[in-house]
């Protein structure tokens, strides 16, 4: 976490070898083209999707396991752990998530609604032209909260549980869900396995993320009681079994009403509201959300250091 927070994913490394998630995405695209044929019955396409998930999760995880074993056999323990930490840091998204959401606040400040819409279109799938100022801010805050769970806490959880293979397996499944786990004519059957498995493996992290955000609210002087109350009352109403937890915590902490009905492309998605505050999020609320995010990440680092010390002794 500390390595990623300080260095992120260096541009020079990206230019040289791209990003591991892009390698996984290329494999997913190949499996989609190869196995997901429109002429096949829905049941066969669903079974093909199960096979695709086994391949795309299994191959990267096996490669990571082989690398982990090789490092631990060839190098002293601390050296191998250091290399594994550097590799694992590429699959955590604290710095990049913060940067992308901050870009929305900067766009609103520098270019008004046009700049905010352009920046928020980089992190959300909804139609940016349908968003007013408050909608842009809400979308950015919701993305920050949800991706705190998916992009930070969940990779850390599976790294802690299963090591380098665990975080690689998680990123493979999570990337598959983002690419093929949609209820569209092409992917409703083929992406079923990816979407359901992603729901399952995100269950622990979404609850931890909500707890960390509530703790961050307490540390940062926000309304931690409302954060917990919103999680208790609203998290289960979200159409996702996981996204509602961090979104509700963030909504309660900021005194906002997040989620609710929104437009993706030309499609209106009906969803429950998270929190009982006001819906008119502002750039100031967005900056406050970023402050809570930083505090939650810092709190997570402290928690993991304490756990590491306890396990060491």
Secondary structure, DSSP 8 states (H G I E B T S, - for coil): -HHHHHH-S-HHHHHHH--HHHHHHHHHHHHHHHH--TTS-HHHHHHHHHHHHHHHHHHHHHHHHHHHHHHHHHS-HHHHHHHHHHHHHTT--HHHHHHHHHHHHHHHHHHHHHHHHHHHTTT--S-GGG--HHHHHHHHHHHHHHHHIIIIIHHHHHHHHHHHHHHHHHHHHHHHHHHH-S-STTTTTTTHHHHHHHHHHTHHHHHHHHHHHHHHHHHHTS-HHHHHHHHHHHGGGSSSTTHHHHHHHHHHHHTB-EESSEEETTEEE---EESSSBS---HHHHHHHHHHHHHHHHHHHHHHHHHHHHHH-
